[in-house]
Amino acid sequence: MTSPSLPERFNFAEHLFSINTGRASKAAYIDDRGVLSYGQLQERSRKLAAALLASGVQPEDRVLLLMLDSSDWPVCFLGSLYAGVVPVAVNTLLTSEDYAYMLAHSEAKAALVSGALLPTLEAAMQKGPHQLRTVFVSQPTGELTEGMLELEAAIAAHAPMPQPAATSPRDHAFWLYSSGSTGKPKGTVHVHGSPWWTAELFGKPVLGLTEADVCFSAAKLYFAYGLGNALTFPLSVGASVVLMAERPTPDATFKRWIGQTEALKGAGGVQPTVFFGAPTGFAGMLASPQLPSRDAVRLRMCSSAGEALPGDLAQRFKAHFGCDIVDGIGSTEMLHVFISNRPDDIRYGTTGKPVPGYEIELRGEDGQPVAVGEVGDLYIKGPSTAVMYWANPEKTADTFRNGWAKSGDKYSRDADGYYTYAGRSDDMLKVSGIYVSPFEVEATLMQHPAVLEAAVIGKQDADGLTKTKAFVVRKGDNPVSDEELKAFVKERLAPYKYPRFIEFVDELPKTATGKIQRFRLRELEQNR
């Protein structure tokens, strides 16, 4: 889909550079090392573009982007786009086997890698065929071998590329791999127009970001959610961004919230005004004894995505900080959020209403729209939809249907137009012939003061019938019995929904993004 707002010749990196020409001295990024201004971001990105082409990489070639969150990440991403090269942004927490698959699948001609991750990439290069010609290494930790260049030296050796590649809004811009929770990860292909749309439809009008904001995302840049939070949205309005290479633990997050890193203190005590997180992270922060006071932070708004946000969790966060959490749902295929609450219209416990510019349908097993209040499969249509899964026509055809994308989520819509999450399509349970949402039971369990986290799956009883089973993580040393929790849920939900079985565990299996992996719990149960 092309809009009159986008010219036939459009390069997303050039777009961001051009709208920020008047902010050359303003901080674009503050990472663990210091400040990168908007002027420096443009210059370094255009130099990197020249270095990529000089290395033999051609426009439309793919390059693997395997980097920790630092200012080098946006330089490499935008430099690639400027050159017409396609960066393939990948999760930094994967194994060498995963990267070996991605190298072969993407046919990447070069790699851009953090020094700390270079050994894993080298191991991947030994495991199978690849087409890498050059590896650019950011902050190398040792001697570089043949075919490897220090990123800083490569940038310094070239003049800025004078003009951007002559791309259009429909040309391939970058890939993001799906999480691969089942089967091999899918290379999701987005075009130059896609990020522009997410900023125009969600970042600006729904979140209301402005150049006065300082954005900080717990979700890393290699995720679709993090890419919008820490690059597309802030750079589209001239805001500043705080980046953090380490894992977003509560303590590491708090340190940035209160402006206590050396880089933030060196930048004049900068503190984030908008924080982007996920429900698991918010729960961990509220449970932390190091939780800062309301007066110690400058947060005006928080955003949540990745999985549905329990209303009780959001209300406890607001009670402490006086700050709303705007919950929404997005996907790698749609690039960012397409249903969301709004700062001036929040109904906790729901995901809100469709973002203007996106069409939403809930369909039943017969493919027809379901009635108000009924649970259906979520389909989305919008201008930021990915164009395909690379070299995977079967999955492409299954997900992208006549302009609609099937999300794999179950939702219901109430009479007021608010959408409520009912779980993943493959997580939904049918108990006594009625669908039960694992999330609804989990959210209810988490209202109990002794429960930190919960995950619900189906378990067959002695009669072979599916009943609900909850895996529960207690909060601290709070004692609570399974019978007490069962009674607690029965008082709040329909009787058939309470968990017939409860098992207390120390932790729940999760993806790198913090999403609960219920399929692992199902495997555990089946193997007993």
Secondary structure, DSSP 8 states (H G I E B T S, - for coil): ---TTS-SS--HHHHHHHHTGGGTTSEEEE-SS-EEEHHHHHHHHHHHHHHHHHTT--TT-EEEEE--SSTHHHHHHHHHHHTT-EEEE--TT--HHHHHHHHHHHT-SEEEEEGGGHHHHHHHHHHS-----EEEEES-SS---TTEEEHHHHHHTS---SS-----TTSEEEEEE---SSSS--EEEEETHHHHHHIIIIITTTT---TT-EEEESS-TTSHHHHIIIIIHHHHHT-EEE---S---HHHHHHHHTT-SHHHHHTTS---SEEEE-HHHHHHHHH-TT---GGG----EEEE-SS---HHHHHHHHHHHS--EEEEEE-TTTSSEEEE-BTTB--TTS-BEE-TT-EEEEE-TTSSB--TT--EEEEEE-TT---EETT-HHHHHHHEETTEEEEEEEEEE-TTS-EEEEEETTT-EEETTEEE-HHHHHHHHTTSTTEEEEEEEEEE-TTS-EEEEEEEEESTT----HHHHHHHHHTTS-GGGS-SEEEE-S---B-TTS-B-HHHHHHHHHT-
